[in-house]
Amino acid sequence: MITPNLIEAKKRSQRKSIVKDAEYKITNELKQLGKGKTYFIKTYGCQMNEHDGENIKAILEDLSFKEVDNYEKADLILLNTCSIRENAHNKAFGMLGRLKHLKQTNENLIIGLCGCMAQEEVVVQEIMDKYKFVDLVFGTHNIHHLPQILNEAIKKKELEVEVMSIEGDIIENLPVKRDSKYKAWINIMYGCDKFCTYCIVPYTRGKQRSRKNVHILKEVEDLIKQGYKEVTLLGQNVNAYGKDLDEDYRMENLLEDVAKTKIPRIRFVTSHPWDFTDQMINVIKKYDNIMPYIHLPLQSGSNRILKLMGRRYTKEEYLTLFNKIKEAIPNVSITTDIIVGFPNETEEDFLQTLDVVNKCQFDSAFTFIFSKRVGTPAAKMKDNVSMDEKNQRLQKLNEVVNHYARVANEKYLGRIVPVLIEGYSKKEDDMLMGYTDTMKLVNVKGDSKYIGQIVQVKIEDIKTWSMDGSIVN
């Protein structure tokens, strides 16, 4: 049993990450482990978690498990978790509570927890103390070892915990079962060394380590051959790509090389304002297949709070970068993340955040109340802001954000825009759905033959978070 340790997870050394391309191994015996059995995965959190889920699905199918859509009919249930906010914690533990009843009626059911929550000491301890029906726990560093962990859990019929609190290496050649046939996630780096005071990610994902460009570009080329239309380059801080490598090769170089593959659409998330260079802006401007959409987290508009958060930029520097991007890239859509109620945030601090939102008029924003994460510096800060006040601030912020989201969408009314049709709308069965180059959700009426194609759509109706249109032949 290997349990997590946040003190160890925080350590950073000068050791270079090792690229390992032969770590994923399955014996003939393991290939039969799931014969005649089914699995269900529930994923919470960010795009990187979603992509981890795609790797886990492929591994399980290498073990002969078959996927089912209903967890109540599964022989194996895995919760692929997120630790960024308390709400994500509560959802995962709530789901575990529901699974307890299934276990009572089916003692052969295998239940596991993985992802970022598994990397937290307090979580694993709680599972060991209160959720004794759980069979396995593994973390973000050893997904490739799932066959062996699962095999041990089944054989021993007792909790198997294998969570590494390490800086991490790069594991290549993991199988993947992609959720889409038209758009794909590609990890370009792992981990983070920023250590923002509120964020648990550097502890759960390890140090910043970039994949070799040859591996990334090969993955893009393979996806093109399979007919994919869009790739999203993933990392906790994609702008810092390459800083840990020996060669002088950075995010702007990678973006340009990916653009030269001529895949129709390229996106990247998530950016940190501190690492967003002029060279990156120039490359985005230069290539039409790099989408004019940028997610640029603000977090706070107060310099005092930004300093307490460890964000390493000021309100003024953020606005300078924002305006530079807007001026350089026509039709660019910019979204953001904002936290309210950080410890000791004053009304004046909050008004500074509203000031930035009013200046930037973001296309959209993910807004949150500060969530204390055990082990982070912010968790130890004294907080004199009441929850009522935090909720009021969030409500005020959302009103402003929603207003500008609607204003941004209204600019599209009557325009003809390119949309990658991804499938049927979840809300209306007779409608197709897709996204514009600027990441606007569009619902359209049309034949299923358009799924997987980039089509021209005339926007005919506007809502705050989506648009309706018709395909222009």
N, C-alpha and C positions, 0 to 999 in steps of 0.2 A: 504494500500500500504506500503510495506516494501522495502526500497532501500538500496543498499550496502554502506558500510563505511569502507574504507581501514585502518583507524586508529583503529577502533574496530577489524578489521580482523587480525591486527598485534599482538594484545594482547595475552599473554600467562600467564596462572595462574597455580596453583598447583592442580586445580580440576581434579579429575580422570574422564576419559570419561565413560559415562554410556552406557551399552549394552541394546538396546531397541529392543525387538523382537515382539512387538505388535503395532507398530506405523502405519503400512500399513493397512488401513481399507477402505473397499468399501461397501457402502450400496446397497441394491437391486435397488434403483433408479439410482445410479451412474453406475451400471452394464449395464444399457440401454443407457448411454449417447452417445455412438458412434454407436448405432444400425443403420445399413444401410449406415454407413459412412466409409471413408477410411483415411489412414494416410501415411505420408512420412517423414522419418527422414534422415537428412544429418549430418553426424558426421565428425568433424575435429579433428586432434591432436593425442594424445597418445593412448596406449592400454587401459588405464584406462577410457578414454573418450569412446572408443569403447565398453567397458564392461558396462559403464553407459547407452550407447545406447541400449544394449541388455536388460537392466532392464526397460528402458522407453518403448521399444516395447512391452514387456510382460504386463506392466501396461495398455497401451492403448488397448491391446487385451482383458484384463480383463474388459475394459469398452465397449467391443463389436466393436471396430474399426478393420478394416481389412487393412493389409499393401498393398501398391501398389509401383511399381518400378518407375513410372513416376510422378514427383511432380506436373505436370500440371493437373493430374487427381485426385489429393488428396483433401479431404475436410479439412484436418488438416496437416500443414507442420511445423515441428520443426527443428531448426538448433541447433545442439548440438556442442558447440563451444570450441575453444582452445585459450588461451591467451598468449602462451609462446613467440610468435614472431609477429611482425607487419604484416608479410605476411598472417598469419592465420586470423588476424583481417580483413585485406583487403578482403580476400576471403569471409568471412561471410557477411560483409557489401555489397560486390558486389552481393552476392546471394539475400540479402534482397532487393536490388534495382530491381532485376529481378522479385521478388515476388510482388512488388508494382503493377506492371501491371496486374498480375493475380487478385489481390484484386479489382482492378478497374472494372474488368469484372465479378467478382464473390464476391459480398459483404458478402456472408455467409462463405467464406473461413476463416479458423482460422490459424493465423501465430504466432509462438512462438519462442523465443530464450532462450536457457538454456546452462548449462556448465560453463566453467571458465570465458568466457567473461562477462557472466551475473553477475559475482561477482565483476566486476570493476565499480566504480562510474562513470568514464568518459563515459563508454559504455552505461550504463543505462540512463544517462543524455542525451546522443546523441539520443538514441532511443525515449525518451520522447519528445525531441525537433524536431527531423527531420524525424522520422519514425513512425508517428502517426497511421499508418495502422496496426502496430503490436498489437496483442491481449493479449499476455502473456509473462512474463519473470520470470523464476525461476532459482535458483542456484544449487550448488553442494551439499548443505546440506539438501535439502528438496525434493529430487526426489520422495520420498514416499508420498508426499503431492500433487503430480500432479493431481490426480482425483478431489480434492477439488478446486485447482487453476483453472483448466480447466473449471470446472462447473461454477465458479464465472465469468470467462471471457465470457463464452457463455451467461450467464444470463444478465450480465450488459452491454454487447456489448461495453465495453471500456477497455483500457489497465489495465491488472491485473499484478502487480509486487509483487513478494514475494521472496526476496533474503536475506538470513540470513548472517550477518557478525559475525560469532561466531567461537569458537574453534572447536566445533563439537562433536558429539557422534558417536556411531556405530549402524547403523540400520540393523538388521538381518531380514531374512525371506522376502526379496523382491523377487518378481517373476523374472524370466529371460527367454528370448527367444534367445537362443544361435545361432550365425551366422553359426556355424559349428557343425556337428554331431560327429566330431573326435578329435577336439582340443578345449580347453576351457580356458578362463581367470578366475582366482580366485583372488579376492582382499584379501590380507593378512593384509593390513594396509592402513590407509588413512592419508593424510596430510603430512606436513614436518615442522621441526623446525630448519633446517639448515640456512635459510635466506641468501643464496648466494646473493650478492649485485645486481645481474642482474635479479634475478628470481622472478616472480610474484606468483608462486605456493603456497608458505606458506600463502599468503593472500587469494587466491582463493579456497584452499582446506582445510584450517584450520590446527590445530596442529597435530602432529604425534600421531596416536592412532592405536593400534594393535588389530586385532580380536583375540578372544580366539581360541586356537589351536583346541579345540573340534569341533568348528563350521567349521573351515577350513578342518579338516580331514574328517568330515562327508560329506562335499561337494565333496571332492575327492572320497570318497567311493561311493557316489551316482552316480558320473560320470563314475566310473568304471563299475557299474551295467548297465549303459546305453550304454556301449560299447566305451567310449572315450579312446583314445590312448595317449593323451598328455594334460598336464595342464601347464599353465604359471602362476606363483605366482606373483602378481602385487603389487606395492607400489611405491610412489615417491622415497623412499630410502629403499628398501627391507632389506638391510643389517642391518638396525637399528631396525628390527622387535623385539618386546618384551621388548625393553628398557623402555617403559612406563608402563609395567605390573608389578604387585607386585612379581610374582613368577620368579625364576631364569630360564627362558626359552627364548632362543634366536633363531636367524635365523638358526644356525647350528642344533639346536634341532628340529626345524620345518622341515627343509630339510630332516633330517634323518627319521623322522616319516612319512613324505609324501613318501619317497623312500620305506619304509617298506610296504606301501600299495600295492606295486608291479605294480602300473600303469606304462606302458612301458616308457613314456617320461615325464621328469620334466624340466621346464625352469623357470627362474626368471628374472625380470627386475623391476626397474633399480637400479643398484648398485652405491654406493658412495664409492670411494677409502678409505675414512677415517674410514669406519665401516667394511671393508672387513677383517675378522679375519683368523688366521691360522686354527682355528677349522672348519671354513666354507670350506676352501680349502681341508682339510682332509676328510670331509664328501663327498664333490663332487668327490674326488678321489676314495673313498671307494665304491660308488654305481654306477653301470653301467646305471641305469635308470635316473640318473641326467646327463643331456646332457652336453657334453664338449664344451659349448658355453657360453661366458660371455661378457656382455656389460658393459664396464668400462669407463665412461666418464672422459676424460682428461681435456677438456675445454681450457687449455693453457699449453705450455711448459715453460713459464717464471715464475719464482718464484715471481717476482715483480707483475705481472698481477694476478697470483693465489691469492696473498695476497689481492689485490684490489677486487678480485671477492669474497673473503671470503670463499675460498675453503678448507682451513685448512690442506693442505698437500703441500709438495714441489715437484718439478720435480724429485728430487732424491728418495723421498719416493714412488712416483708413479712408477718409474722404478723398484725399489726394489720389490714392490708388483707384478708388471707385470711379472717380471722374476721368482718370486716365484711360480706364477700360472702356467707359461709355463713349469717350471721344474717338478712340481708336477703332472700335468694332461696331459697325452699323447694326442696328436692330438687336443688340445684345440684350439678353434677359439675365438679370442678376437676382439671385435669392440669397437668403441668409439664415443664420441661427441667432437667437437672442435669449438670454437668461435674465429673468427678473427675480428680485428678492435675494440676491447674493448677500451673504452676511454683512450687516450694517449698511446696506444700500439706503441712502437717504432719498427723500422726495426730489431733491435737486439732482442727484445721480440719475434717478429714473427719468426726469425731465430731459436730461442730456441724451439719454437713449432715444426718447421720443423725437428730439431735435434731429438726430442722425436719420431716423426713419423718415421724417418729413423731408429731409434734404435728399435722401436717396430714392425714396418712393419705390421700394423693392417690389419686384414682380410677385414675390411671395416670401413668407418667413416661417420657419419652425420656431415656435415660442414656447418657453418652459419656465416654470418656477424652479429656483435652485433646489437641487436634490443632493443631500449630504451622502457622500460615498466614504465608507469606513476605510481609513488608511491614507486618505488624501489630506494635504495641509488645510484645505478649506473646511474639512469636517471638524477641525479643532478650533476654528475661529468662533469667537463669541458672536451670537446673532441676536440683535435686538429688534428685528423686524417681525411683526406679528404675521401669522398666516392669513388673517383677514386682509391685511394691507397688501401682502404679496398677491393674493387673489384679485384684489381691486386693480392693482397695477397690471396684472396679466390681462384682465378684461379690457382696460383702457388701451393697452398695447395692441391687442387683437382687433379692436375696433379700427384703429389707424391702419394696421397691416391689411385688414380685409378691404378697407376703402381703396387703398392703392392697388391691391391685387385686381379689384374690379376695374379700376381706371386703366390699368395696364392691359387688361383683356379687351376693353372697349375699343382700343386702338386697332384691333384686328377685324372689327365688324366690316363686312363687305370685301375684305382682302382675300386673295388667293394665296394659300401657303402650302408648303410641302409637309405631308404627314406620313409617317411610317405606320401603316395599319398593322396592329399587333394581334387582333382577335375580336371577339364579341364583347360588347360592353357588359359589365357586371350588373348595371342598373337597368338596362333595357335590352331584352333578348334579341330584338330585331335590329339593333344598332351595332355597328362596328366601332372600335375605338383605336386611338393611336395618339402619337405626340408630334407636335411641330418641331422644327429644328431648335426653337427656343424653349422647348420642354413644356408646352401648353397642351393640356389634355383636350382632345377633340373627339366628339361622338358624331358619327356619320351614318347615313343609310347607304347600304351598298351590298353588293354580292360578295360572298365569301372568297371569290377569286382574287379579291384585292388584298387578302391577308398576306402579310409578308412583303408587300410592295410599298414603295414610297410614291404616293399619289398627290396630285394637286387638289386641294379642297378649298371651296369658297365658304368663308365663315358667315353664317346667317343669323346666329343667335348667341348672346353672351351671357354667361353666368360668372359668379365670383371665382370659382375654381375649375371651370371647364367651359367649352364652347360647343356649339352644334354647327354642322356644315354639310355640304353635299360635294360629292366627287365631281370634278370638272373633267370631262372626257376630251 
